[in-house]
Amino acid sequence: MLLLNQLSLSLQFGKMDNAALHRAALPRHKVARWIRHALQCDAEITVRIVDAEEGQALNRDYRKKDYATNVLTFDYAMEPSVTADLVLCAPVVAQEAGEQGKTLQAHYAHLIVHGTLHAQGWDHETSKEDAQVMELRETEILTRLGFANPY
């Protein structure tokens, strides 16, 4: 039996077009389940779904990249528990899901697992090997959750 870590979750939706579509893809109990499966310890995580303007501003201000990206992870602490914010840009996620032939929910699940791993120190930008290890971990988690390989 798989024992899951404790999670304090805040799920927030900013103002955006098609808000109902994104809310429907992200029921709180599923978001919590996806995060718990990616956690290696207890956590306090905020997941915020934003429009392109807010996503671009955050990416520009914090990463010096002037475009909206699919997910940003702001990790504040890893011990004794993970404290982080995951910010997902709804229009980017929707566009990518369409381009990749995935459901919106499947793509959100992937990006939330991805962001949760980042919040715990996983990184895919340091080396090709790290990227492969992280992708394998994401695939294992998503398979356990009933989703297809995201890659």
N, C-alpha and C positions, 0 to 999 in steps of 0.2 A: 504494500500500500504506500502510495506517495504522500509524504507529509509536506504540506505547504506552509510557507512562512506567513506571519501576520502582516497585514497591510492596512494602513490608514490611507484611504483614497479620497481625493477631491477631484470630481469630474466637472469641468467648466466648459461652457460654450460661449465664445464671443459672438458679436453681431456678424452675421454673414448671410449671403444668398444660400438658398436651399438648406437652411438650418435643419428642417425636419428630416431631410434625407440623411444627414450626418448623425443626428440624434438617433434615428432608427437603426443605423449601423453600429451604434455604440451603446448598447444597454449597459448600465452600470455593472451588473453582475458578471457580464462577459468581460468587460474591461478589467475588472478585478481579477477574474480567473486567468486572463492572459498574463497579467503582471505577476501574479503569484507563481505561475509556472516558470517564470524567468528569474525569480528571486533566489538568492543564495542565503539571505538573511531577512530579518524583519525590515519593513520600510514604511516611510511616509512619503507618498507620491501624489503630486497634482498633475492631472492630464488636462491640458487646455487646448481646445479646438478653435482655431482662429481663421480669419480671412487673409487674403494675400497681402493686404496693406500691413497688418500687424505682423505677419510672418516675415515679410521683407524687412520691416523696421528692426525686429529683433535680430535677424541674421546679420544685418548691416551693423547694428550697434555692438553686438557681442562677438561676431566672427569676422567682421570687416568684409563681408560678402554681400553685395547689394542686389539680392534677389530672394524671393521666397523659396524656401526649401521644404521638403516633406516633413522632417522631424528635427527638432532641436532638443538637446538634453542639457539641462542645467543641474549639475550634481553639486550638492552642498556638503554632504557628509556621507561616508561609507561605513563608519563605525561609531557607536555600536550598532547602528542601523542605517540603512540608506535613506537619505533625504534628498529628493530631487523634484524638478518640474520637467514634464515632457510637453512640448508645444508642437502640435501638429497643424499644418496648414491645409485646411479643408479643400480648397480648389486644386492644390498641387497633388494631394492624395487622390482626389477623384480623377484627375487627368491621368496620373500614373496608372491607377487601377484599370482605366479604360485601355490605355496603351498596352498594358501587360496582360489583358484579357482576364483580370481577376475581379472578383466581387469587391465592392467598396469595403465590406466588413473584413474580408480576407487580407486586404492590403493594410487596413488599420491594425489588424491583429499583428501582422508582420512588423509594422513600424513601431508599435507599442512594445513588442518584445525586443526589438532592436534598441530602442531608446532605454528600456529597462536594463539591458546588458551594458550599455554605455554608462549608465548611472552607477554601475558596479565596477567600473574600470576597464571593461572590454573595449578594445579599439581595433578598427579596421584600417586606419590611415597610417599606422606606424610601419607596417611591412606587409608584403604579399602573404606571408605565412600567417600573420595575425588576422588578416582578412579571411583567409580560408578557415581558420579555427573558429572565428566568430560566425561565419556563414554556416558552418556545420552545426554549431550550437543552436543557432536560430532555427535551422531546419529540423533538428531533433525536437525542440520545444514545440514548434508549430505542428509537426506530425503527431505529437502526443495530444495536441489540442484538436486534431481532426482536420488540419489544413494541409494543402499540398505544399511541396517544396517551393518556396518563394523565388528561387533562383532557377 
